Amino acid sequence: MAFEGLAQRLQGTLQKIKGKGKISEADVKEMMREVRFALIEADVNLKVVKEFVKTVSERAVGQDVMKSLTPGQQVVKIVKDELTNLMGGEQNPIQFARKSPTVIMMVGLQGAGKTTTTGKLATVLRKRHNKKPLLVAADIYRPAAIQQLETIGKQLTLPVFSLGTDVSPVEIVRQALEEAGKEHHDVVIIDTAGRLHVDEKLMQELKDIQTLSKPDEVFLVVDAMTGQDAVNVAKSFDELLGITGVVLTKLDGDTRGGAALSIRSVTQKPIKFVGMGEKMDALEPFHPERMASRILGMGDVMSLIEKAQENVDEEKAKELEQKFRTQTFTLDDFLDQLQQVKKMGPLDEILKMMPGFNKIKGLENAQVDESQMGRVEAVIRSMTIAERTTPEIINANRKKRIAKGSGTSIQEVNRLLKQFEEMKKMVKQMTNMQQKGKKKMKMPGFDSFFR
Amino acid sequence: MSFFKKLKEKITGTNETVTEKFKDGLTKTRDSFTSKVNDLVARFREVDEDFFEELEELLLQADVGVETVMELVDQLRWEVKRKNIKNTDGIQSVISEKLVEIYKAGEELDANLNMQDDLTVILMVGVNGVGKTTTIGKLAARLKEEGKTVMLAAGDTFRAGAIDQLVVWGERVGVEVIRQSEGSDPAAVMYDAIRAAKNRKVDVLICDTAGRLQNKVNLMNELEKVHRVIGKEIEGAPHEVLLALDATTGQNALIQAQTFKEATNVTGIVLTKLDGTAKGGIVLAIRNKLNIPVKFVGLGEGMDDLQPFDPEKYVYGLFAEGLEEEAWE
């Protein structure tokens, strides 16, 4: 999960001053030292960190915090605001050409994920913008790079333009543009070879491709795990080509992703997309304000809601709510619910988006065991309809049969039944809670999914 | 005798071209890093708190990481006090000595590959896009040059074009590649490959795997399975598990090393893409904390651009200018 450590570290720092009614200049200084290290550990470039810390401490030492009755909250707000600022204010959509085709050039270091991102971007353009993209295989250097793009094209049923490895990339692009005109493609995405920013010859080749194709967008593809060097890379590519945007890849890893902050503040170019997985639909718009919230451990609530809306069947949800209320919740519903949750993506990812989750002791590094979910599913599926609606009838004999049918053990069946009972109790608690107000909430039934 | 002179002696005894290659690959790294160190030394005549603070920042910018930098700088402070060093002349040698020392902390580890008398199995692992397949190609070329017969196993059945990529490398180097179709079970590919390697009596089998982010539990489980299958076929195999690490990667590399070590008992690191401007300073922390040595470095895309890692040469590469200056004395 991106930025997780940063959130933890900042929280630790803020915890220290939380009890204080007022904070001193020394407090601010100590806090900023922690912020500084946290950001460096998150791979934010040192120079960017310094700038950031300077701005934040100026504001913190200034009136806003000193006079505030809640200095802790005030500092969090300042840090969050600044982080959001640094990562670029509002969201930026793709710039389309007035006259077709729109040309998009993908550039970056080796292994950043240009080819995969090319496929993902084409998917977005077709799905959300109703475009008819042509993919251009201009990486003639890396073995099988062309095959890679062709395979992706086949998966997506999108045309890929290639001329093998014996024609120069510039010539490939020239002919691809002709082809695009003939076949009425309104977007052309050029997948260039990965190259080092210090490789003058290959950088010149990029310049030549740019001069010829006059791209509307030049996307720098950067690995989210990049360290301090991110600024050098971004600067070199930007100075030569004048990049128009950044795609941050592999953000579904557990890197803190400080490179996002560095690149943005060095190039002043927007981060347009983030890569969140290996599947072709795993490209999402970049949301600086959400990212900043996530950095501060406030949870990425917006993303969670969006994810839920995308995947949860509304009618089913209503039905379920009704069942919760009337307490006619069955094991079938439990199974249904499991599947809804599963559709939303990896559970640990979702849990980490929940605000305050990283504060729960012992769960900071919780790994969700998804195979456990599969076993629960198997157990429920091995029950008869009667057993699912009235689990009370499940006796020793039935348990034996269920365990055998699902390839699990009687203990596992028992555990599930117990969990289900607890869950029902919790639901009762929750419905009561809505009237009575706060009560300590536990999450029984979900314990077994954590290791 | 100064540290640099000792180093020079040690190095001149070895293959010059290798050293040159190392130097070339590290030129960019060295240019920025050494010139900064020189600059630092020139600007500060006294070794004081400001000097240490600047040094700290220099190392942080090389991705060495907060903890290791603090440790190093604290040790330097102590060293400076002990030796009563007042000005910055000669501080460079103390710095590089400490860097090597930090790298070597813990038990002495063999940087050579653990070669067997009969079949040696090498498993290549790592996150996406770090250069596993390229490294395998280069490693195969290297071993073949040494007179070994080599076979490759196309275990990345997931990424589009990955098998073709390895096949091209196989043709380039002139070694056989055992493959199945895209999407097949990687463990099955390994099983096949080991059978084939035994039948053909090759010396080394290098197994490619799909790149995976270390926080994907299912994929890490799959990798564990691949590791297990290999071990079932040949006792003690894989004899080497090499983790490919991109030198551009920041602090996440430490987590990568830790997680992959837990899953597959990593025996060594290949630090790739060191021919850029990135320094890969995190390997100091990885060696120090996890006891995993760097075995090779990737210095380019050519077949012979894989070189054994030697911490002294690595540091020499970082401080080469200083070395040449001192050699004049």
Contacts between the chains, C-beta under 8 A, distances in Angstrom:
chain1	res1	chain2	res2	distance
A	1	B	215	7.5
A	37	B	66	5.1
A	40	B	60	5.7
A	40	B	66	5.7
A	41	B	65	7.2
A	41	B	66	5.4
A	41	B	251	5.6
A	42	B	251	7.5
A	43	B	63	7.8
A	43	B	250	3.5
A	43	B	251	5.6
A	43	B	252	7.3
A	45	B	61	7.7
A	46	B	57	5.8
A	46	B	60	5.5
A	46	B	61	5.3
A	109	B	248	6.6
A	109	B	273	7.4
A	109	B	276	7.2
A	110	B	129	7.4
A	110	B	131	7.0
A	110	B	273	6.6
A	110	B	301	7.9
A	111	B	128	7.4
A	111	B	129	2.9
A	111	B	130	6.0
A	111	B	131	6.0
A	111	B	246	6.4
A	111	B	273	7.7
A	112	B	129	6.3
A	113	B	128	7.0
A	113	B	129	5.9
A	115	B	160	7.9
A	141	B	301	7.4
A	142	B	134	8.0
A	142	B	165	7.3
A	142	B	301	8.0
A	143	B	137	7.8
A	143	B	164	7.3
A	143	B	165	4.8
A	143	B	168	3.5
A	143	B	169	6.0
A	143	B	172	7.7
A	144	B	161	4.5
A	144	B	162	7.6
A	144	B	164	3.6
A	144	B	165	3.7
A	144	B	167	7.5
A	144	B	168	5.6
A	145	B	161	6.9
A	145	B	165	7.7
A	146	B	161	7.9
A	147	B	160	7.5
A	147	B	161	4.1
A	147	B	164	4.5
A	147	B	165	7.7
A	148	B	159	7.3
A	148	B	160	4.7
A	148	B	161	2.9
A	148	B	162	7.6
A	148	B	164	7.7
A	148	B	165	7.5
A	149	B	160	7.8
A	149	B	161	7.6
A	150	B	161	7.7
A	151	B	160	3.6
A	151	B	161	5.5
A	151	B	182	7.6
A	152	B	160	5.2
A	155	B	160	7.3
A	196	B	273	7.6
A	196	B	275	6.5
A	196	B	276	4.7
A	197	B	276	7.1
A	197	B	277	7.3
A	198	B	28	5.5
A	198	B	276	6.3
A	198	B	277	6.1
A	223	B	129	6.6
A	223	B	246	7.4
A	223	B	248	7.1
A	223	B	249	7.4
A	225	B	127	7.5
A	225	B	246	7.6
A	225	B	249	4.9
A	225	B	250	6.3
A	225	B	252	4.5
A	225	B	253	7.6
A	226	B	248	5.3
A	226	B	249	6.7
A	226	B	250	6.2
A	227	B	63	4.1
A	227	B	248	6.5
A	227	B	249	5.9
A	227	B	250	2.6
A	227	B	251	6.8
A	227	B	253	7.9
A	227	B	278	6.9
A	227	B	282	7.2
A	228	B	60	7.3
A	228	B	61	4.9
A	228	B	62	7.1
A	228	B	63	5.2
A	228	B	250	6.6
A	228	B	278	7.8
A	228	B	279	8.0
A	229	B	63	7.3
A	229	B	248	5.2
A	229	B	276	7.1
A	229	B	277	5.7
A	229	B	278	3.9
A	229	B	279	7.5
A	230	B	248	7.8
A	230	B	250	8.0
A	232	B	277	5.0
A	233	B	248	7.4
A	233	B	276	7.9
A	233	B	277	7.8
A	250	B	127	7.3
A	250	B	128	6.3
A	250	B	129	7.6
A	250	B	213	6.4
A	252	B	213	6.4
A	252	B	215	7.9
A	253	B	127	7.0
A	253	B	213	4.0
A	253	B	214	7.2
A	253	B	215	5.8
A	253	B	252	7.0
A	254	B	213	7.5
A	254	B	214	7.1
A	254	B	215	4.2
A	254	B	252	7.1
A	254	B	255	6.3
A	255	B	250	7.5
A	255	B	252	4.0
A	256	B	251	7.3
A	256	B	252	7.3
A	258	B	250	7.1
A	259	B	250	7.3
A	278	B	128	7.6
A	278	B	158	7.6
A	278	B	159	7.8
A	346	B	216	7.9
A	348	B	215	7.9
A	348	B	217	8.0
A	367	B	217	5.9
A	368	B	217	7.6
A	369	B	217	7.2
A	370	B	217	6.9
A	370	B	218	6.6
A	371	B	218	7.7
A	371	B	221	8.0
